[in-house]
């Protein structure tokens, strides 16, 4: 660890939902859920007003609607998210040359490279308070939670402690006092399977984890995982802030204590991993064309198989289907030690179905306060695709009408589209319904930013 608290982690609060509330005055202070709006969709981000009802990221939209039926359900607007994220990243880079974006809504900043008189706790605290105020200014009202500590691990933990709009600075030497009472799941890489294995060993908190030797953890979890867990349990993390690290792929893999021989279990594991990959793609505003599986056999032979799609996707069902199909061609009868799924050939855009919903219900606009329907979407189906009853309009999409001006799609289906006419700079506006082929209504695109 560093001798000073000089690693800053910034996390924009409920980012996608906050951008929607900023740009849609009628939704401010109300539950907003961004993601796949059909019953087969997945929640990407829920506003804090929706979280009160138990809605969370990665939950199915069906369950979210059951918990919070009065929320606004919106598809994503990645142009708006990317523009807002870019403004924040420019601000961070103006303060330090070492900024490591993790996704559209979070980044590490190396304060040792910032123009600060010293790295005392009081100094970095003032810096962070000023930075948070500047984030509000450059984003038009969005807030950020910030953690500062002597390592990446502790800084990220700290940024979660006082959400939303919080600031926690962990003074050097107090890291273990902070970590000991926390649940082991705050450690990166400790997912449900590791939590369950540790629970069976009587380990629930980081203080419990510190009672185990490194050798015991290695025997329990394997060399790499056991060693890494032991280091982080004592807040030992010397990873550096890497400027503008660019992801070339997104992948998830798991190593299993006992060799796998059940093909159905392998397919289930690949499906679960595909879901994790898809969620990470969506969180970063990415999609990819090449799906790869990694299989390590009982004799440590490692096999990789890939397939390339005609266009980028972040659809977990499609990624899972391709992964299972790739597994079909491999002989796994001797046993499998490791399985993994990855997506590469990344692009910072996705298809019209931004969150891979794929719900084929022909539904009309929802009741007021519940915008949203899905178009029948089958981009990889062999059968002809029927006409889209939504006209390609998606809940939350920016539109403009020749007479009424700018607004956003409230809902669409059965040949009509309902629009609320308002923008971030106006008060809540009126709602109007049009035929989907109304020539006066078109999609609105933000003007391209001027080159610097």
ZIURSUL-V750762 format. One record per helix or strand of 3 or more residues. SS is the DSSP state (H for helix, E for strand). FROM is the first residue (numbers start at 1). TO is the last residue. Records with the same first field share a line. If there is no record, write none. Layout:
# ZIURSUL-V750762
SS = FROM-TO ; FROM-TO
This chain:
# ZIURSUL-V750762
E = 7-12 ; 32-35 ; 42-46 ; 72-74 ; 99-103 ; 106-110 ; 144-149 ; 167-169 ; 249-260 ; 287-297 ; 302-313 ; 336-347 ; 398-401 ; 405-413 ; 416-420 ; 431-435 ; 441-443
H = 15-23 ; 25-27 ; 48-51 ; 61-67 ; 78-95 ; 111-113 ; 121-139 ; 152-159 ; 175-180 ; 184-186 ; 192-200 ; 206-209 ; 214-221 ; 223-233 ; 263-283 ; 316-328
